[in-house]
Amino acid sequence: MRAVVAAGTGGPEVLSVGEVDAPRAGAGEVVIEVVATAVNRADTLQRQGFYPPPPGATDTIGLECSGRIAELGDGVTGWSVGDEVCALLAGGGYAARVAVPVGQVMPVPGGVSLVEAACLPEVAATVWSNVFMTAHLQKGERFLVHGGAGGIGTMAIQLATARGAEVFTTAGSPEKLELCRSLGAAHAIDYHDEDFVEVLQDAGGADVILDNMGAKYLGRNVTALATAGRLVIIGMQGGAKGELDINALLRKRASVTATSLRARPVPEKAAICCGVVENVWPLVASGAIRPIVETTMPLEDVARAHQLMEDGSHSGKIVLTL
Ligand SMILES: NC(=O)c1ccc[n+]([C@@H]2O[C@H](COP(=O)([O-])OP(=O)(O)OC[C@H]3O[C@@H](n4cnc5c(N)ncnc54)[C@H](OP(=O)(O)O)[C@@H]3O)[C@@H](O)[C@H]2O)c1
């Protein structure tokens, strides 16, 4: 089948479309004929050799897709061949077909096209699991998400706003700040010349922070937390090793958590997907949350898509179609 192959590790130019063996559906799995997939920052790390697939996962890059069910494995119920779906993957989305545990298969939410649906599973599952299942963001609480104009950020702003939080976010250009406001952010902070700590402290502190920067923002995030605040770190764009002021955490009775979605056991991912379908998809269907797509390009342009993500000028998601 057609799939993205890598000529070793390195820059975007190592990626091209080639031929690999097609997967078959194992017990409890379905095979999806892929219509579209989307680029995630983790894909660029995998390409560079810094983020190998978990044991048992395919080497083919791609953490999400949309398409039609092509094959049902033993024991699979509730789906039929031909159903239009989207799915959270451990890998393999940049290909004509992918096998996925049935618990990670979701219906296409109402109101979005099959192509648009490809850019929802990873961001919806990441934001739902970290902000709501782990950090328990409540209506009326102050929520800070860094990188509000990115894939994760655009979903986090919309979902937190729809569930009644007061949303603060950071972004790096006037256009991106404006996008964040248009998605519901009450406070969009230019991280080049404003101090998010001051803004949050003036407002009473952040109850929940979703952080993509890691070490670079660790100390400032802890300072920006409110009493009983919850900091959830999902990225290391600003480094992996930082210093944690435990005294500040003690005084605030605050917590710091870090999670990775990809390596979680299949039953945990299935529970997250159930939560997404129950809580996020109705908001997509109602129009309260919309997919934010920077651009859609054919799979053959995968190297250009990775370059675009690494240049950092994009907002929302970059979609690849088959
Ligand atoms: N742990 C997990 O399970 C998990 C799952 C999914 C994603 N992630 C992580 O989540 C992060 C976002 O992923 P994504 O796919 O949404 O990538 P993305 O679309 O490329 O977004 C990255 C964002 O980082 C922002 N950024 C860069 N420098 C910043 C700074 N100094 N302060 C604040 N924001 C800054 C960028 O904002 P500007 O363009 O405005 O500069 C951009 O919006 C990545 O680190 C990714 O690895 C983790």
Ligand as a Chemical Component Dictionary entry (heavy atoms), coordinates in Angstrom:
data_LIG
# 
_chem_comp.id                   LIG 
_chem_comp.type                 NON-POLYMER 
_chem_comp.pdbx_formal_charge   0 
_chem_comp.three_letter_code    LIG 
# 
loop_
_chem_comp_atom.comp_id 
_chem_comp_atom.atom_id 
_chem_comp_atom.alt_atom_id 
_chem_comp_atom.type_symbol 
_chem_comp_atom.charge 
_chem_comp_atom.model_Cartn_x 
_chem_comp_atom.model_Cartn_y 
_chem_comp_atom.model_Cartn_z 
_chem_comp_atom.pdbx_ordinal 
LIG N1  N1  N 0  2.001  14.669 25.952 1  
LIG C1  C1  C 0  1.111  14.406 25.024 2  
LIG O1  O1  O 0  0.379  13.416 25.097 3  
LIG C2  C2  C 0  0.965  15.345 23.860 4  
LIG C3  C3  C 0  -0.018 15.134 22.896 5  
LIG C4  C4  C 0  -0.128 16.061 21.841 6  
LIG C5  C5  C 0  0.723  17.161 21.798 7  
LIG N2  N2  N 1  1.681  17.302 22.752 8  
LIG C6  C6  C 0  2.604  18.462 22.746 9  
LIG O2  O2  O 0  1.827  19.639 22.769 10 
LIG C7  C7  C 0  2.558  20.686 22.130 11 
LIG C8  C8  C 0  1.686  21.336 21.069 12 
LIG O3  O3  O 0  1.494  20.397 20.015 13 
LIG P1  P1  P 0  0.800  20.864 18.668 14 
LIG O4  O4  O 0  0.631  19.667 17.838 15 
LIG O5  O5  O -1 -0.350 21.721 18.985 16 
LIG O6  O6  O 0  1.980  21.744 18.022 17 
LIG P2  P2  P 0  1.899  23.131 17.266 18 
LIG O7  O7  O 0  0.627  23.260 16.502 19 
LIG O8  O8  O 0  3.169  23.279 16.511 20 
LIG O9  O9  O 0  1.861  24.189 18.433 21 
LIG C9  C9  C 0  3.024  24.538 19.131 22 
LIG C10 C10 C 0  2.807  25.882 19.767 23 
LIG O10 O10 O 0  3.923  26.229 20.580 24 
LIG C11 C11 C 0  3.864  27.608 20.716 25 
LIG N3  N3  N 0  5.055  28.229 21.276 26 
LIG C12 C12 C 0  6.303  28.272 20.760 27 
LIG N4  N4  N 0  7.110  28.987 21.585 28 
LIG C13 C13 C 0  6.334  29.390 22.632 29 
LIG C14 C14 C 0  6.586  30.130 23.806 30 
LIG N5  N5  N 0  7.824  30.626 24.110 31 
LIG N6  N6  N 0  5.557  30.355 24.667 32 
LIG C15 C15 C 0  4.329  29.860 24.415 33 
LIG N7  N7  N 0  4.030  29.148 23.306 34 
LIG C16 C16 C 0  5.035  28.911 22.425 35 
LIG C17 C17 C 0  3.593  28.084 19.313 36 
LIG O11 O11 O 0  2.973  29.318 19.419 37 
LIG P3  P3  P 0  3.325  30.577 18.426 38 
LIG O12 O12 O 0  3.236  30.047 17.056 39 
LIG O13 O13 O 0  2.293  31.600 18.744 40 
LIG O14 O14 O 0  4.728  30.979 18.745 41 
LIG C18 C18 C 0  2.644  27.013 18.772 42 
LIG O15 O15 O 0  1.309  27.447 18.805 43 
LIG C19 C19 C 0  3.821  20.048 21.575 44 
LIG O16 O16 O 0  4.867  20.304 22.472 45 
LIG C20 C20 C 0  3.483  18.582 21.529 46 
LIG O17 O17 O 0  4.605  17.757 21.599 47 
LIG C21 C21 C 0  1.817  16.418 23.770 48 
# 
loop_
_chem_comp_bond.comp_id 
_chem_comp_bond.atom_id_1 
_chem_comp_bond.atom_id_2 
_chem_comp_bond.value_order 
_chem_comp_bond.pdbx_ordinal 
LIG N1  C1  SING 1  
LIG C1  O1  DOUB 2  
LIG C1  C2  SING 3  
LIG C2  C3  SING 4  
LIG C2  C21 DOUB 5  
LIG C3  C4  DOUB 6  
LIG C4  C5  SING 7  
LIG C5  N2  DOUB 8  
LIG N2  C6  SING 9  
LIG N2  C21 SING 10 
LIG C6  O2  SING 11 
LIG C6  C20 SING 12 
LIG O2  C7  SING 13 
LIG C7  C8  SING 14 
LIG C7  C19 SING 15 
LIG C8  O3  SING 16 
LIG O3  P1  SING 17 
LIG P1  O4  DOUB 18 
LIG P1  O5  SING 19 
LIG P1  O6  SING 20 
LIG O6  P2  SING 21 
LIG P2  O7  DOUB 22 
LIG P2  O8  SING 23 
LIG P2  O9  SING 24 
LIG O9  C9  SING 25 
LIG C9  C10 SING 26 
LIG C10 O10 SING 27 
LIG C10 C18 SING 28 
LIG O10 C11 SING 29 
LIG C11 N3  SING 30 
LIG C11 C17 SING 31 
LIG N3  C12 SING 32 
LIG N3  C16 SING 33 
LIG C12 N4  DOUB 34 
LIG N4  C13 SING 35 
LIG C13 C14 SING 36 
LIG C13 C16 DOUB 37 
LIG C14 N5  SING 38 
LIG C14 N6  DOUB 39 
LIG N6  C15 SING 40 
LIG C15 N7  DOUB 41 
LIG N7  C16 SING 42 
LIG C17 O11 SING 43 
LIG C17 C18 SING 44 
LIG O11 P3  SING 45 
LIG P3  O12 DOUB 46 
LIG P3  O13 SING 47 
LIG P3  O14 SING 48 
LIG C18 O15 SING 49 
LIG C19 O16 SING 50 
LIG C19 C20 SING 51 
LIG C20 O17 SING 52 
# 
